[in-house]
Amino acid sequence: MRGMPFFYKETFGIRITVRPVYLREQSHPTRGYFLFAYFVRIENVGPMAARLVWRRWLIHDDVNDGEDSIVEGDGVVGQQPLILSGNVHEYQSSCQLRSPRGYMEGHYRFVRPDGSTFDAQIPRFTLHADDVSGLYS
């Protein structure tokens, strides 16, 4: 399992870092099944606590001429973490593509203790399966 680069973005005092990894052993390229894990670190570098309450992902798969799908929902992996100033929340998840290449991006909706809301941008990060170039031309 070879790691890919880190991608990060800071919005309103929330720094989001993502590291995607191609899961070669769990993928089946000849069947159009490419599995990626991604590790997310959410740091509150601002002065106020914030609760992550909602997410929106755009997942782009390069299959055919490109296919996009949207995933929305409450929190992340079943949680709506309250991230205090100076604290971190980390989680991991996965994504399946039908081609060896694609990307993901999106945003998290946060609520501050005073009730104000804001969206923190999730940086676009690339999903790239290595060593499959002979299968797709």
C-alpha positions as a Python dict, from the first residue, in 0.01 Angstrom:
ca = {
    (1, 'M'): (0, 0, 0),
    (2, 'R'): (180, 310, -124),
    (3, 'G'): (81, 647, 20),
    (4, 'M'): (-9, 945, -189),
    (5, 'P'): (56, 1309, -110),
    (6, 'F'): (-130, 1509, 149),
    (7, 'F'): (-387, 1769, 43),
    (8, 'Y'): (-495, 2046, 279),
    (9, 'K'): (-703, 2360, 297),
    (10, 'E'): (-794, 2602, 576),
    (11, 'T'): (-1132, 2777, 593),
    (12, 'F'): (-1256, 2990, 886),
    (13, 'G'): (-999, 2843, 1124),
    (14, 'I'): (-1066, 2481, 1028),
    (15, 'R'): (-773, 2307, 857),
    (16, 'I'): (-864, 1991, 669),
    (17, 'T'): (-590, 1752, 557),
    (18, 'V'): (-659, 1445, 344),
    (19, 'R'): (-428, 1161, 246),
    (20, 'P'): (-565, 911, -8),
    (21, 'V'): (-421, 563, -52),
    (22, 'Y'): (-488, 310, -328),
    (23, 'L'): (-579, -29, -181),
    (24, 'R'): (-422, -255, -442),
    (25, 'E'): (-480, -582, -254),
    (26, 'Q'): (-853, -514, -221),
    (27, 'S'): (-903, -388, -578),
    (28, 'H'): (-988, -586, -892),
    (29, 'P'): (-877, -373, -1191),
    (30, 'T'): (-987, -623, -1457),
    (31, 'R'): (-1340, -602, -1313),
    (32, 'G'): (-1337, -221, -1292),
    (33, 'Y'): (-1314, -215, -912),
    (34, 'F'): (-1058, 29, -767),
    (35, 'L'): (-1072, 83, -393),
    (36, 'F'): (-919, 383, -220),
    (37, 'A'): (-895, 469, 148),
    (38, 'Y'): (-866, 829, 259),
    (39, 'F'): (-754, 959, 594),
    (40, 'V'): (-897, 1290, 712),
    (41, 'R'): (-755, 1518, 981),
    (42, 'I'): (-970, 1814, 1088),
    (43, 'E'): (-786, 2069, 1303),
    (44, 'N'): (-949, 2363, 1472),
    (45, 'V'): (-681, 2631, 1448),
    (46, 'G'): (-931, 2909, 1517),
    (47, 'P'): (-1035, 3067, 1847),
    (48, 'M'): (-1382, 2906, 1882),
    (49, 'A'): (-1514, 2552, 1911),
    (50, 'A'): (-1705, 2413, 1613),
    (51, 'R'): (-1929, 2107, 1569),
    (52, 'L'): (-1918, 1922, 1237),
    (53, 'V'): (-2285, 1854, 1157),
    (54, 'W'): (-2306, 1781, 783),
    (55, 'R'): (-2095, 1682, 483),
    (56, 'R'): (-2114, 1706, 105),
    (57, 'W'): (-1875, 1516, -121),
    (58, 'L'): (-1834, 1531, -497),
    (59, 'I'): (-1677, 1208, -623),
    (60, 'H'): (-1547, 1214, -979),
    (61, 'D'): (-1466, 888, -1157),
    (62, 'D'): (-1279, 914, -1490),
    (63, 'V'): (-1468, 610, -1624),
    (64, 'N'): (-1609, 666, -1976),
    (65, 'D'): (-1616, 1045, -2022),
    (66, 'G'): (-1628, 1102, -1648),
    (67, 'E'): (-1902, 1041, -1396),
    (68, 'D'): (-1980, 1251, -1090),
    (69, 'S'): (-2172, 1148, -783),
    (70, 'I'): (-2275, 1347, -476),
    (71, 'V'): (-2275, 1208, -122),
    (72, 'E'): (-2443, 1417, 149),
    (73, 'G'): (-2538, 1345, 505),
    (74, 'D'): (-2511, 1415, 874),
    (75, 'G'): (-2165, 1426, 1029),
    (76, 'V'): (-1882, 1190, 939),
    (77, 'V'): (-1877, 812, 993),
    (78, 'G'): (-2173, 833, 1228),
    (79, 'Q'): (-2036, 1117, 1440),
    (80, 'Q'): (-2094, 1490, 1477),
    (81, 'P'): (-1775, 1580, 1662),
    (82, 'L'): (-1733, 1898, 1862),
    (83, 'I'): (-1380, 2018, 1789),
    (84, 'L'): (-1250, 2260, 2049),
    (85, 'S'): (-997, 2528, 1963),
    (86, 'G'): (-657, 2363, 1928),
    (87, 'N'): (-805, 2013, 1901),
    (88, 'V'): (-819, 1759, 1620),
    (89, 'H'): (-1067, 1503, 1490),
    (90, 'E'): (-945, 1223, 1263),
    (91, 'Y'): (-1126, 951, 1073),
    (92, 'Q'): (-1084, 729, 772),
    (93, 'S'): (-1320, 614, 503),
    (94, 'S'): (-1310, 463, 157),
    (95, 'C'): (-1426, 518, -197),
    (96, 'Q'): (-1475, 279, -487),
    (97, 'L'): (-1417, 386, -847),
    (98, 'R'): (-1474, 196, -1171),
    (99, 'S'): (-1162, 348, -1328),
    (100, 'P'): (-807, 389, -1196),
    (101, 'R'): (-838, 767, -1171),
    (102, 'G'): (-1065, 1026, -1019),
    (103, 'Y'): (-1088, 1286, -746),
    (104, 'M'): (-1295, 1392, -449),
    (105, 'E'): (-1374, 1732, -298),
    (106, 'G'): (-1647, 1892, -93),
    (107, 'H'): (-1722, 2067, 232),
    (108, 'Y'): (-1823, 2015, 591),
    (109, 'R'): (-2087, 2229, 760),
    (110, 'F'): (-1997, 2345, 1109),
    (111, 'V'): (-2198, 2512, 1386),
    (112, 'R'): (-2034, 2740, 1644),
    (113, 'P'): (-2154, 2761, 2009),
    (114, 'D'): (-2325, 3093, 1924),
    (115, 'G'): (-2537, 2914, 1658),
    (116, 'S'): (-2357, 3057, 1355),
    (117, 'T'): (-2280, 2816, 1073),
    (118, 'F'): (-2008, 2800, 808),
    (119, 'D'): (-1877, 2562, 546),
    (120, 'A'): (-1516, 2445, 560),
    (121, 'Q'): (-1381, 2337, 223),
    (122, 'I'): (-1242, 1987, 176),
    (123, 'P'): (-953, 2020, -67),
    (124, 'R'): (-975, 1841, -400),
    (125, 'F'): (-759, 1532, -379),
    (126, 'T'): (-670, 1292, -654),
    (127, 'L'): (-736, 921, -656),
    (128, 'H'): (-486, 738, -874),
    (129, 'A'): (-429, 364, -889),
    (130, 'D'): (-68, 291, -974),
    (131, 'D'): (61, 11, -1199),
    (132, 'V'): (-261, -42, -1397),
    (133, 'S'): (-167, 150, -1712),
    (134, 'G'): (-162, -168, -1923),
    (135, 'L'): (-529, -234, -1845),
    (136, 'Y'): (-664, 99, -1970),
    (137, 'S'): (-536, 283, -2273),
}
